[in-house]
Amino acid sequence: QYPENMSTKQVLDMIKDIRKQPQTDSDLYQAFGVDKLLEKRMATLSGGTRQKVSACIAFMFDPKVLILDEPTAGLDPLSTEILKDKIKKEIGRGKLIIISSHVLSDLDEFVSQIVFLQEGELKFHKSLQQLKEDTCTEKLSKAIAYLMQNRDLSN
């Protein structure tokens, strides 16, 4: 949640001031065209546009570990692909990225491990490959649906 009365530029500047380090990653800033939003107040931005600003902030300082909560929520298909490409690029650079998501189809392309929580309880932790083998499926969403339907959510 961002201060509603602040402009996008003010929010970005505030984050830079808090971190006390220069911005080192501007890939998403450029790809999402955030430079065109700098004077707009956060309160006027759509949910998808706020999500773009959040993604820019998450990657802004080139962290070694990222935790992304529903990163594609509210994004249009093009922005979703831009963000997924960025995530894949950062994984390729050796970063640990933890993603919580209900949109499992977004995860098929780049996850290696699956931790499944249901009502706050760990149901299983497996490699994506092992999960697909165990369920005889090729897609993560189908594998999870299979396990949920058969109530076979044990480690």
Secondary structure, DSSP 8 states (H G I E B T S, - for coil): ---TTSBHHHHHHHHHHHHTS-----HHHHHTTGGGSTTSBGGGS-HHHHHHHHHHHHHTT--SEEEEESTTTT--HHHHHHHHHHHHHHHHTT-EEEEE-S-GGGTTTT--EEEEEETTEEEEEEEHHHHHHHHT-SSHHHHHHHHHHTT----
